[in-house]
Amino acid sequence: MNSDVTEYISKVQPWQAEICEKLRRMVHDTVPDVDERLQYGKPHYLKNGHYAAVIAVAKGKVNFMVFNATDIPEVKGFIRAMGNGERKAASLIEGQGIDYPLLADILAKTTASLR
């Protein structure tokens, strides 16, 4: 795990740090040999040099975005399309029940073709 990402997570609100750590572990468990780095001031995850996911903390939420997600449908109230739909993002808030297995399934699908 990247020490810059660890430092990023250590500086956010405790509830955000908990979500970030769970997302981080989920990414590492879902995408073997993922490259974790702090880029553009946020934790980014790459598979074979291609962007796979990013975690971004904002006021009152944690955003988790996956790339290569054109074929992933939106889930109303959970995951939405960004831009032209190639990216999908979930905004996670304090006290929200988070479906980490669903996020892991989405991530597995979006990274399967990254070679």
VENTA-V106487 format. One line per field, one symbol per residue. phi: phi as a letter, one per 20 degrees, with the letter a starting at -180 (. if undefined). A space follows every 50 residues. Layout:
# VENTA-V106487
phi = ???
This chain:
# VENTA-V106487
phi = .efffgfgffedggfffffgfffgfffffedgmfedbeclmcfdccclnd fdbbdcecgnaceccddmdgeeffcgmcccfclenfdccdddcgnffdef ffffffffffdgefd
